[in-house]
């Protein structure tokens, strides 16, 4: 409030001003808590992404490499088998 008794817009006064200040502090606290939770969630998701990536790589190695090996072994086996007969 200025010397003429006029309250300017945005000037906090009385219980309403205190209430707004308390609410602002609570909102800021909640925003900070949410920021922390989001960061923890991001770290957790990144760990899971890396885990799934390595699971995919190991699965591909366990399945694909033997199939490639079979491509070379089966013709040799068939030649050996047909040579015996």
Steps between C-alpha positions, in 0.01 A plus 500: 500500500640839415462826699164580337335178617487350150590135464688424181435184300732223606557646847439239769307616802352340808378143529451461124864590436621259767272227365633553147857491630437173685331354193791608279744330735292180504476501121876548470561212744267273305665596172842420646373162626357423157828599334686256725252223426527564125880484517487171692252361250723606210803327655295185559367499142853545363621201703211292369569612143862391529393171658257428215764596242750253644228235532425547130867476408554183704181343366600580144844350560355184653244450220658648188857376536398132527273544195791641301713209619233255385512650151858372474462174693185362330648488146811325629286253691287431192812441288636264764167322536445459127861379458443221749196369313 
